[in-house]
Amino acid sequence: MSSTVTLWRPTGQAELNLVAQSGWKKWPPRLPEQPIFYPVLNRHYATRITREWNVPQGGVGYVTSFEVNRAFLDGYQVQKVGGKDILEYWIPAEELEKLNANIVGAIMEVSEYRGPIADTEFVSAEGQIGHGFPKAWSAYLKQCSWLRKGWLSENCYLRLLRPSESLETLVAWQPTKTHPGIFIIGDDGASEHLAVDLRESNPPVLSVNQVSRVWSDAIPQAESLDAFLTQVESSSFEFKL
């Protein structure tokens, strides 16, 4: 059995800023109206709270994780507050510094979610690109919350782009001569872009390296945007190389 326990926490922007100021080492003191600190025991539950609470409240929400000494947590009961996976620890505010002292390593930002993109941003980007966005992609970015970036697994980091960022990437990279119809929806945080060909009615999602010079270099990642987004939402997407 590991000597540490992985805990998760849905986090708003203000709290994350304070965690960053600490060097990603500790959680900030609770406010007077917050007598309990609630870390949870699985990513699914933390993601649900982030998307249903933090994003509607502040337009952005984060899922964070951190390791805590098991011996410290043995002094607290796991609280079941719903279904079998709705599990939390309840740490009194006055004991939060003790928890911080038992964090092993850094507090990690695992994923970021954003609120819906305004129609005006789509209209502006589509006007400059000269083509409408795929319906599945527009619908995803207009929903109540969508994955902005994060680790889907230990080996897969994904960043998705809002319309204005897709346009900026096209302007900076200028791949339209070598890849006519290209529209970039995301990347791996490095050199692999995720793209679709807007000339097709139901295009597959492809990875296109930034040094690519022809469409034939692209590597299929998902048979359609719908399939890709299903994998993103289930955290099952992995880059195929």
Secondary structure, 3 states (H helix, E strand, C coil): CCCEEEEEEEECHHHHHHHHHCCCCCCCCCCCCCCEECCECCHHHHHHHHHHHHHHHHCEEEEEEEEEEHHHHCCCCEEECCCCCCEEECEEHHHHHHHHHCEEEEEEEEEEEECCCCHHHHHHHHHHHCCCCCHHHHHHHHCCCEEEEEEEECCEEEEECCHHHHHHHHHHHCCCCCCCCEEEEEECCCCEEEEEECCCCCCCEEEEECCCCCHHHCEEEECCHHHHHHHHHCCCCCCCC
